[in-house]
Each structure stands twice: as structure tokens, then as C-alpha cells.
Amino acid sequence: MPACCHSRRHFLSQQAFGLSGLALHWLLAQDRAGAAPPAQPGQRESFDLRPQAPARPPRATAMISMFMQGGPSHLDLFDPKPELAKRHLQDFAGDIKYDDVAGASRKLFASPWKFRNYGQCGMELSELLPCLGAIADDVCLIRSMHTGVNNHEQSINALNTGDILPGRPSLGAWVTYALGCETQNLPAYVALTDPGGLSVGGVGNWQNGYLPSLYQGTVIRPQEPRILNLDPPPEIAGAAQASLLSYIETLNRDHLAQHNGEWDLAARIESYQRAARMQVAAKEALDLSRESAAIHRLYGLDDPATQEYGARCLIARRLVERGVRFVQIFTGNQTWDHHNGIVQSLPDICRKTDKPAAALVTDLKQRGLLDTTVVHWGGEMGRLPVIENEKNIGRDHNTYGFSMWLAGGGFKGGYVHGATDEVGHRAVHDVVTHRDYHATLLQLLGLEQPQVTFFRPTGAESLVDGSSSNVVAGILKSG
């Protein structure tokens, strides 16, 4: 084709697909890759897990959350209702929201278990929780929790991330983002999973969301090997491995210097380094044989009913003792979701968890760690006061009023906060929402809003919104 006949379109297509066009495209790509993303006002320039000082002197420096997935029945464990007993099997006259409409009834169902007063504080608890009763004077019991979303995953999200929608960072991710970790030899944030399977929401329960992946929880399995691939292959163990890791780090650092702002790459470098240090530190932390026979008995490791859960509670104490910032201990998928057969099933799961949970508080206290460690016990919901499935009685979901307890870290001991109505259906006095709960935790950790704020292209994101959350001052120790 004569040169005079070359059209503009022809010229551009030739350049786009020719060698000169490819070279230009490569050079432009290199420039883009090497350029840092636009800085966001207030955003950190780099991310790591080194310990960070909170804005205010903290009451708590670590947290252990025992998450009871499925919805423990507050009516049968924490919230005695004489009026419910009086009206047993009568029809409930008020408005009620069912999750399982097909199995629903309006017949009120009184708890089959007796309540009694425990401790000097006289806290009323079910006979199913005698070990919790033994530590009642150390426990702050909230009877007025409320999320208001009746499905498991949405309510788990609310309590674990601050919002019912998926994809947000979990509480542990926010805490480690704000505070880093006291140890550089173990993960900052650990999830201890149950042999019965992952909770509803799966790995999303310990996700980093839009925070750098450095803040995602590390899973410790419920059986050996608790951490996979912890031992290096024999042929590279020792000096050979150290030399290889040093070389890889040099390459990664050079690469990072050319790709400023690549948070995933920075997180990967940190993960390599921490994994190498964990080869020694994690083995020691997870070795329960180092504990005395008395500690094994305290956690119930000598009893098949409590052995597995007790081991995970003991691991949680050993991790926090060694500087891990945030630990979550999960029960299995729907373990507490008693839509039917509650009379048989509830005692079984209480038998598994009651002794180890109380032992954790006792053990932290005797080691001088309870004052600085928040201990949480609770699920994403409670249960309704009416019968579900009359042929095999259970209770349906209730997120409008339920209970959970906390200990240590600045929470009052021997204290009951809030109340549900006369049959335990809705929280009516001193209501505590999931947002209030998170705001209160941040207060105890010494954190202020800027420390739990992350800037995205769409705007600033935070764990709590100050306009829709309140610190629950009544559940905190004075001073």
C-alpha cells in the first residue's frame, strides 16, 4: 500500500501490534508498577506487626474470644424467667419473628433446668453451668445483647466485623492492625478451629477484609499437626535453610523497593520471616506436655468430654502469655443451634465447654494475666421463648435479646447488666448492640477512632461509627 494511502487507523493498529508498540506498552507498565498508589490522607505508609502504642493508657492488652456458634439459649443458661415458668405452654400473645416458620408455634416453653445463685454476687445461672458459677464473681454477664438480624451469618458478621454484610475485617484483624503484636515469633491473631467443622461463614470469621493480608488470622488446627508444614524438609534444615531464606528476603526487599505500596507483597515478606521464627516458638507454645498435671485437670484434659475443648482453651492461654494479641476459639458448625432436641443436646455442649471456659479465667487470674486480658464467651444470638418442633422440642433464633459474658481486662466482676422482657424475648433495659460492644472493647484497649480507621479509594472505613455506638460505661470497672 502506498505511503500516501496510510490512514490514521492503519498507523495506530500497526503500532499497537508491532514491536515498537509492545515495547512502549512494556515501558509504560513498568512505570505504573513502580509508582506508588496515590497517598490517602492519614494512611500509613507501611504495614507491619510491630507493637503499636494505643492513644490512651489501656486497661487490656490482649483478648481471647470463645465464640459459641449457633446461638446458646440464654433462657436456659443465663436469664431466668419466673413469668415464663408461670405461663408454660400458654400461647404467647405478642409479636414474634420466626426463622423457621414451618416448625413454629406460639406455645411458651419454660426452661427444664433449675437456676440458682452463685458467688458472693448472687448471680443467677443455670445448673448446666456449675463451673461458670464457681467464677461468677469474676464475670460480667450482659443479658441485653441485640443485633436484630435473625440469620446466623449476618449476626456473626455483626458481632465479628461490626456490620451484617460480608467482606469487612474481623475484630481480631482490626485489633492487630491498630496494636500490632508483642511477639515477633508467633502470629498476632490466631483462630483455633473445632474438629466438628468450621463455623457458619468459614474462614470469613478471621478474615482481614480490605486491610492488608498481614492482619488475617492464622489457623491452628484442632488436631496434630496443629500447624501444617512447620518443619522444614531435612535436606535444607539448619544453615542451608537460613541461607535460602536470607537470599529470598533480599530478592523480596529489592522487589518491594521497586513496587512501593504493594501491601500484599510486604505482608508476604513478613509472613516468610514470621514462619521461620515460628518453627521453634510455635512448637514450644503448642506443647501442652510442659504444663503440670494440676493444670491438665483444671482444664479437663483428663476427661474425654472436655479434653478437646480444654486443650484449645489451654493453648489460648499459652499464646496470650507469649505475646499473641488476639485469639478466637470456635465451636463447630451449628453446635448451639438447637432447633430441636434441646433437652438432650444442650447439656452435652455445656458439658464440653463449661469447665474449660471457667478454667481459662481461673488460670489467667492465678498468673496475673486476667487484669490485662479480655475474655469473651458468647454466640451470635439466643433462642425464642416459644416451642419450635413440638414433637422434638427446640427453640428458634432470637437476636433481639440474648446473653453473653465477659471477664478481665477492665470489665466488672460479679455484675449483671441489662434485662430482657418478662419472657426473655426482647432486650428492654440497658440494651447493648454489637456496635456498643465494639466501642467498649476499643475503650479498654486504649484505642481511638484514627487507630481503627483505614482509608480506601471509596473513603475511610472504621470498625465502629461513633454516631451509632456508645461505650457501655456501666460494665467497666471504675478507675
C-alpha positions as CSV (number, residue, x, y, z in Angstrom):
1,M,0.0,0.0,0.0
2,P,1.5,3.4,-0.9
3,A,2.6,5.6,2.0
4,C,0.1,8.3,1.0
5,C,-2.7,5.8,1.5
6,H,-1.9,5.0,5.1
7,S,-4.9,6.0,7.3
8,R,-4.6,7.2,10.9
9,R,-6.4,4.0,12.0
10,H,-4.0,1.8,10.0
11,F,-1.0,3.6,11.5
12,L,-2.3,3.1,15.1
13,S,-3.1,-0.5,14.6
14,Q,0.3,-1.2,13.2
15,Q,1.9,0.5,16.2
16,A,-0.3,-1.3,18.7
17,F,0.6,-4.7,17.4
18,G,4.1,-4.1,16.2
19,L,7.4,-4.5,18.2
20,S,7.6,-0.8,18.9
21,G,4.1,-0.8,20.3
22,L,4.9,-3.7,22.5
23,A,8.0,-2.1,23.8
24,L,6.1,1.1,24.6
25,H,3.4,-0.8,26.4
26,W,6.1,-2.6,28.5
27,L,7.8,0.6,29.5
28,L,4.5,2.2,30.5
29,A,3.6,-0.9,32.5
30,Q,7.0,-0.7,34.3
31,D,6.4,2.9,35.2
32,R,2.9,2.2,36.5
33,A,4.2,-0.8,38.6
34,G,7.0,1.2,40.1
35,A,4.8,4.2,41.0
36,A,3.2,4.3,44.5
37,P,-0.6,4.4,44.6
38,P,-1.9,7.9,45.4
39,A,-1.5,8.6,49.1
40,Q,-4.6,8.7,51.2
41,P,-4.8,11.4,53.9
42,G,-3.8,9.9,57.2
43,Q,-3.0,6.5,55.7
44,R,0.1,4.7,56.9
45,E,3.0,4.4,54.5
46,S,3.8,0.8,55.5
47,F,2.2,-2.0,57.5
48,D,3.8,-4.5,59.9
49,L,3.1,-6.3,63.2
50,R,5.5,-4.4,65.4
51,P,3.8,-3.4,68.7
52,Q,2.0,0.0,68.4
53,A,1.2,2.2,71.4
54,P,-2.5,2.9,71.8
55,A,-3.7,6.5,72.0
56,R,-4.6,6.2,75.7
57,P,-3.3,4.0,78.5
58,P,-5.0,0.7,78.0
59,R,-6.8,-1.5,80.6
60,A,-6.5,-4.5,78.3
61,T,-3.6,-5.6,76.1
62,A,-5.0,-8.9,74.7
63,M,-8.2,-10.7,74.1
64,I,-9.5,-14.3,74.0
65,S,-12.9,-14.8,72.4
66,M,-14.7,-18.1,72.9
67,F,-17.2,-17.9,70.1
68,M,-20.2,-20.3,70.6
69,Q,-21.5,-20.5,67.1
70,G,-25.2,-21.4,66.6
71,G,-26.9,-19.4,69.4
72,P,-26.7,-20.5,73.1
73,S,-30.1,-20.4,74.7
74,H,-30.0,-17.6,77.2
75,L,-33.3,-18.7,78.6
76,D,-31.9,-22.0,79.7
77,L,-28.4,-20.8,80.8
78,F,-28.2,-17.1,81.8
79,D,-31.6,-15.4,82.0
80,P,-34.1,-17.0,84.5
81,K,-37.8,-16.0,83.8
82,P,-40.3,-16.8,86.6
83,E,-43.1,-15.4,84.4
84,L,-42.2,-17.9,81.6
85,A,-42.4,-20.7,84.1
86,K,-45.9,-19.5,85.2
87,R,-47.1,-19.3,81.6
88,H,-45.5,-22.6,80.5
89,L,-47.4,-24.0,77.4
90,Q,-49.7,-20.9,77.2
91,D,-49.8,-19.1,73.9
92,F,-47.6,-16.0,73.5
93,A,-49.7,-13.0,72.8
94,G,-47.0,-10.6,71.4
95,D,-45.4,-10.1,68.0
96,I,-42.7,-12.6,67.3
97,K,-40.3,-13.2,64.4
98,Y,-39.6,-16.8,63.5
99,D,-36.7,-18.0,61.4
100,D,-38.3,-21.5,60.9
101,V,-41.9,-20.6,60.2
102,A,-42.8,-24.3,59.3
103,G,-41.8,-25.5,62.8
104,A,-43.0,-22.5,64.7
105,S,-45.6,-22.4,67.5
106,R,-46.8,-19.8,69.9
107,K,-46.6,-22.1,73.0
108,L,-44.3,-20.7,75.7
109,F,-41.7,-23.1,76.9
110,A,-40.2,-22.7,80.4
111,S,-36.6,-23.9,81.0
112,P,-36.4,-27.5,82.1
113,W,-33.3,-26.7,84.2
114,K,-33.1,-25.0,87.6
115,F,-31.4,-21.8,88.3
116,R,-29.5,-20.9,91.5
117,N,-27.4,-18.1,92.9
118,Y,-23.7,-18.3,92.6
119,G,-20.8,-16.4,94.2
120,Q,-20.9,-13.6,96.7
121,C,-22.6,-11.5,94.0
122,G,-25.5,-14.0,93.9
123,M,-25.5,-14.2,90.1
124,E,-28.4,-16.5,88.9
125,L,-27.2,-19.1,86.4
126,S,-28.4,-22.5,85.2
127,E,-27.5,-25.8,86.8
128,L,-25.9,-26.6,83.4
129,L,-23.1,-24.2,84.1
130,P,-21.7,-25.1,87.6
131,C,-18.1,-24.2,86.7
132,L,-19.1,-20.8,85.4
133,G,-21.0,-20.4,88.7
134,A,-17.7,-21.0,90.6
135,I,-16.2,-17.9,88.9
136,A,-19.3,-15.8,89.0
137,D,-17.6,-13.1,91.0
138,D,-15.1,-12.6,88.1
139,V,-17.8,-12.4,85.4
140,C,-19.7,-9.6,83.8
141,L,-22.9,-11.0,82.4
142,I,-24.8,-9.0,79.8
143,R,-28.4,-10.0,79.4
144,S,-29.5,-7.4,76.9
145,M,-27.5,-8.1,73.7
146,H,-29.1,-7.2,70.4
147,T,-28.1,-7.4,66.8
148,G,-31.6,-7.6,65.3
149,V,-30.8,-9.8,62.3
150,N,-32.2,-13.3,62.6
151,N,-29.8,-15.3,60.3
152,H,-26.6,-16.9,61.6
153,E,-24.1,-15.4,59.1
154,Q,-25.4,-11.8,59.3
155,S,-25.5,-11.8,63.1
156,I,-22.0,-13.4,63.2
157,N,-20.8,-10.7,60.9
158,A,-22.3,-8.0,63.1
159,L,-20.6,-9.3,66.2
160,N,-17.3,-10.2,64.5
161,T,-17.0,-7.3,62.0
162,G,-19.4,-4.6,63.0
163,D,-21.8,-4.9,60.0
164,I,-24.1,-7.6,58.8
165,L,-22.7,-7.6,55.3
166,P,-19.7,-9.9,54.4
167,G,-16.2,-8.8,53.4
168,R,-15.3,-6.5,56.3
169,P,-12.3,-7.0,58.5
170,S,-12.9,-9.2,61.6
171,L,-12.4,-7.8,65.1
172,G,-9.1,-9.6,65.5
173,A,-7.8,-8.1,62.2
174,W,-8.8,-4.6,63.4
175,V,-7.1,-5.1,66.8
176,T,-3.8,-6.3,65.3
177,Y,-3.9,-3.6,62.7
178,A,-4.2,-1.0,65.5
179,L,-1.8,-2.6,68.0
180,G,0.5,-5.0,66.3
181,C,1.9,-7.8,68.3
182,E,4.0,-8.1,71.4
183,T,5.9,-11.2,70.0
184,Q,7.5,-11.4,66.6
185,N,7.9,-15.2,66.9
186,L,4.2,-16.1,66.8
187,P,1.1,-14.9,64.9
188,A,-0.5,-11.8,66.1
189,Y,-4.0,-13.2,65.6
190,V,-4.9,-16.9,66.0
191,A,-8.1,-18.8,65.2
192,L,-8.5,-22.2,67.0
193,T,-11.0,-24.2,65.0
194,D,-13.2,-27.1,66.1
195,P,-12.9,-30.7,65.0
196,G,-16.6,-30.6,64.2
197,G,-16.0,-28.3,61.3
198,L,-15.8,-24.6,60.5
199,S,-18.5,-22.3,61.9
200,V,-21.0,-20.6,59.6
201,G,-19.1,-18.1,57.5
202,G,-16.0,-20.4,57.4
203,V,-12.7,-18.6,57.0
204,G,-14.5,-15.3,56.8
205,N,-14.7,-15.4,60.6
206,W,-11.0,-14.4,60.8
207,Q,-10.6,-12.5,57.5
208,N,-8.6,-9.3,57.0
209,G,-11.2,-7.9,54.6
210,Y,-9.8,-4.8,52.9
211,L,-7.0,-4.5,55.4
212,P,-3.6,-5.7,54.2
213,S,-3.5,-9.5,54.4
214,L,-0.9,-9.3,57.1
215,Y,-3.8,-8.9,59.6
216,Q,-5.7,-12.1,58.7
217,G,-6.0,-14.7,61.4
218,T,-3.7,-17.7,61.4
219,V,-5.4,-21.1,61.8
220,I,-4.3,-23.5,64.5
221,R,-5.9,-26.9,63.8
222,P,-7.8,-29.0,66.4
223,Q,-5.6,-32.0,65.8
224,E,-1.9,-32.7,65.2
225,P,-0.2,-31.3,63.3
226,R,-1.8,-28.2,64.6
227,I,0.2,-26.0,62.1
228,L,0.9,-27.7,58.8
229,N,4.4,-27.6,57.3
230,L,6.0,-26.3,60.4
231,D,9.1,-28.5,60.0
232,P,11.5,-27.8,57.0
233,P,12.5,-30.7,54.8
234,P,15.5,-32.5,56.4
235,E,17.7,-31.7,53.4
236,I,17.5,-27.9,53.9
237,A,17.2,-27.7,57.7
238,G,19.7,-25.6,59.6
239,A,22.3,-23.4,57.9
240,A,21.0,-24.2,54.4
241,Q,17.5,-23.0,55.2
242,A,18.9,-19.8,56.9
243,S,20.9,-19.0,53.8
244,L,18.0,-19.7,51.4
245,L,15.6,-17.5,53.5
246,S,18.2,-14.7,53.6
247,Y,18.5,-14.8,49.8
248,I,14.7,-14.9,49.3
249,E,14.3,-11.9,51.6
250,T,16.9,-9.9,49.7
251,L,15.1,-10.6,46.4
252,N,11.8,-9.7,48.0
253,R,13.1,-6.5,49.5
254,D,14.6,-5.4,46.2
255,H,11.3,-6.2,44.5
256,L,9.3,-4.3,47.1
257,A,11.5,-1.2,46.7
258,Q,10.5,-1.2,43.0
259,H,6.8,-1.6,43.8
260,N,6.2,0.9,46.6
261,G,2.8,0.5,48.2
262,E,2.3,-3.2,47.3
263,W,0.8,-4.3,50.7
264,D,0.3,-7.9,49.8
265,L,4.0,-8.2,48.9
266,A,5.0,-6.6,52.2
267,A,2.7,-9.0,54.0
268,R,4.2,-11.9,52.2
269,I,7.7,-10.9,53.3
270,E,6.6,-10.6,56.9
271,S,4.8,-14.0,56.7
272,Y,8.0,-15.7,55.5
273,Q,10.0,-14.2,58.3
274,R,7.5,-15.0,61.0
275,A,7.0,-18.5,59.7
276,A,10.8,-19.2,60.0
277,R,10.7,-17.9,63.6
278,M,7.6,-20.0,64.4
279,Q,9.4,-23.2,63.7
280,V,10.8,-23.1,67.2
281,A,8.4,-20.8,69.0
282,A,5.1,-22.4,67.9
283,K,6.3,-25.9,68.8
284,E,7.0,-24.7,72.3
285,A,3.8,-22.8,72.6
286,L,1.6,-25.7,71.5
287,D,3.4,-28.3,73.6
288,L,0.9,-29.0,76.4
289,S,3.1,-31.6,78.0
290,R,5.0,-28.7,79.5
291,E,2.0,-28.0,81.8
292,S,1.6,-29.6,85.2
293,A,-0.9,-32.4,85.9
294,A,-2.8,-29.9,88.0
295,I,-3.3,-27.6,85.0
296,H,-4.4,-30.6,82.9
297,R,-7.0,-31.4,85.5
298,L,-8.1,-27.8,85.8
299,Y,-8.9,-27.6,82.0
300,G,-10.4,-31.1,81.9
301,L,-7.7,-32.7,79.8
302,D,-8.2,-35.9,81.9
303,D,-11.9,-36.2,80.8
304,P,-13.0,-37.3,77.3
305,A,-15.9,-34.9,77.5
306,T,-13.8,-31.8,78.0
307,Q,-10.4,-32.9,76.7
308,E,-10.5,-31.4,73.2
309,Y,-12.1,-28.0,74.1
310,G,-9.9,-27.8,77.2
311,A,-6.8,-28.3,75.2
312,R,-7.7,-25.4,72.9
313,C,-8.5,-23.1,75.9
314,L,-5.1,-24.0,77.4
315,I,-3.4,-23.2,74.1
316,A,-5.1,-19.9,74.1
317,R,-3.7,-19.0,77.5
318,R,-0.2,-20.2,76.4
319,L,-0.4,-18.0,73.3
320,V,-1.5,-14.8,75.1
321,E,1.1,-15.5,77.8
322,R,3.7,-15.4,75.0
323,G,2.5,-12.1,73.5
324,V,-0.2,-13.1,70.9
325,R,-2.7,-10.2,70.7
326,F,-6.0,-11.8,69.8
327,V,-7.2,-15.5,70.0
328,Q,-10.6,-16.9,68.9
329,I,-11.7,-20.3,70.0
330,F,-14.6,-21.5,67.8
331,T,-17.1,-24.2,68.4
332,G,-18.2,-26.4,65.5
333,N,-20.7,-25.6,62.8
334,Q,-24.2,-25.0,64.5
335,T,-23.2,-26.7,67.7
336,W,-25.5,-24.5,69.7
337,D,-28.3,-24.2,67.1
338,H,-30.9,-26.2,68.9
339,H,-34.0,-26.0,66.7
340,N,-35.0,-29.4,68.1
341,G,-33.8,-31.8,70.7
342,I,-32.7,-29.1,73.1
343,V,-33.3,-31.2,76.2
344,Q,-30.8,-33.7,75.1
345,S,-28.3,-31.5,73.1
346,L,-27.9,-28.5,75.4
347,P,-26.4,-30.4,78.3
348,D,-23.9,-32.1,76.0
349,I,-22.4,-28.9,74.6
350,C,-22.4,-27.3,78.1
351,R,-20.5,-30.3,79.4
352,K,-17.9,-29.8,76.7
353,T,-17.3,-26.1,77.2
354,D,-18.3,-25.1,80.8
355,K,-15.3,-26.5,82.7
356,P,-12.6,-25.4,80.2
357,A,-14.1,-21.9,79.8
358,A,-14.1,-21.4,83.6
359,A,-10.6,-22.9,83.8
360,L,-9.3,-20.3,81.4
361,V,-10.5,-17.4,83.6
362,T,-9.2,-19.1,86.7
363,D,-5.8,-19.8,85.1
364,L,-5.3,-16.3,83.7
365,K,-6.2,-14.9,87.1
366,Q,-3.8,-17.0,89.1
367,R,-1.0,-16.0,86.6
368,G,-1.7,-12.3,86.9
369,L,-3.0,-12.1,83.3
370,L,-6.7,-11.6,83.8
371,D,-6.5,-7.9,84.5
372,T,-5.0,-7.2,81.1
373,T,-6.8,-9.9,79.1
374,V,-10.4,-9.6,77.9
375,V,-12.1,-13.0,78.0
376,H,-15.4,-13.2,76.0
377,W,-17.9,-16.0,75.9
378,G,-20.9,-15.9,73.6
379,G,-22.6,-16.6,70.3
380,E,-24.4,-14.7,67.6
381,M,-27.9,-15.0,69.0
382,G,-30.1,-16.5,71.7
383,R,-33.3,-18.5,71.4
384,L,-37.0,-17.7,71.4
385,P,-39.2,-18.4,74.5
386,V,-41.7,-20.5,72.4
387,I,-41.6,-24.1,71.3
388,E,-40.2,-25.0,67.9
389,N,-40.9,-28.5,66.6
390,E,-43.4,-29.8,69.2
391,K,-42.6,-33.4,68.5
392,N,-38.9,-32.9,69.4
393,I,-38.8,-29.6,71.3
394,G,-36.3,-26.9,70.4
395,R,-36.1,-23.1,70.2
396,D,-35.8,-20.9,67.2
397,H,-33.4,-17.9,66.6
398,N,-33.6,-14.8,68.7
399,T,-31.3,-11.8,68.0
400,Y,-33.5,-9.2,69.7
401,G,-32.5,-10.2,73.2
402,F,-29.7,-12.6,74.3
403,S,-26.8,-13.0,76.7
404,M,-23.0,-13.2,76.7
405,W,-20.4,-12.9,79.4
406,L,-17.0,-11.2,79.7
407,A,-14.2,-11.3,82.3
408,G,-11.0,-9.4,82.9
409,G,-9.5,-6.6,81.0
410,G,-11.3,-3.9,82.9
411,F,-14.8,-5.4,83.0
412,K,-16.7,-5.5,86.3
413,G,-16.8,-8.9,88.0
414,G,-19.9,-10.3,89.7
415,Y,-22.1,-7.9,87.7
416,V,-25.3,-8.4,85.7
417,H,-26.1,-5.8,83.1
418,G,-29.4,-5.2,81.3
419,A,-32.6,-7.2,81.0
420,T,-35.0,-8.8,78.6
421,D,-38.7,-8.7,78.9
422,E,-40.7,-10.9,81.3
423,V,-40.4,-14.0,79.0
424,G,-36.9,-13.3,77.6
425,H,-38.0,-12.3,74.1
426,R,-36.5,-8.8,73.7
427,A,-33.9,-6.7,75.4
428,V,-35.7,-3.9,77.1
429,H,-33.3,-2.4,79.6
430,D,-29.8,-1.1,79.0
431,V,-29.7,-2.6,75.5
432,V,-26.2,-3.4,74.2
433,T,-25.8,-3.6,70.4
434,H,-22.8,-5.1,68.6
435,R,-21.6,-1.6,67.9
436,D,-21.7,-0.7,71.6
437,Y,-19.8,-3.9,72.4
438,H,-17.0,-3.0,69.9
439,A,-16.8,0.6,71.1
440,T,-16.4,-0.7,74.7
441,L,-13.6,-3.1,73.7
442,L,-11.8,-0.3,71.9
443,Q,-12.1,1.9,75.1
444,L,-10.5,-0.9,77.2
445,L,-7.7,-1.4,74.6
446,G,-6.9,2.3,74.7
447,L,-7.8,2.9,71.1
448,E,-9.4,5.9,69.5
449,Q,-11.1,6.2,66.1
450,P,-8.0,7.1,64.0
451,Q,-6.2,3.9,65.1
452,V,-9.1,1.8,63.8
453,T,-9.6,3.7,60.5
454,F,-8.4,2.5,57.1
455,F,-8.5,4.7,54.0
456,R,-9.8,3.1,50.8
457,P,-10.4,4.8,47.4
458,T,-14.1,4.8,48.3
459,G,-13.4,6.6,51.6
460,A,-12.5,6.0,55.2
461,E,-13.6,2.7,56.9
462,S,-13.7,2.0,60.6
463,L,-14.6,-0.8,63.0
464,V,-17.1,1.5,64.7
465,D,-19.1,4.5,63.8
466,G,-19.1,7.0,66.6
467,S,-22.6,8.2,65.7
468,S,-24.2,4.8,66.1
469,S,-22.2,3.3,69.0
470,N,-21.8,4.0,72.7
471,V,-19.2,2.8,75.3
472,V,-21.2,0.8,77.9
473,A,-19.6,2.5,80.9
474,G,-21.8,0.6,83.4
475,I,-20.0,-2.7,82.7
476,L,-16.5,-1.2,83.3
477,K,-14.5,-1.1,86.5
478,S,-14.0,2.4,87.9
479,G,-10.6,4.0,87.7
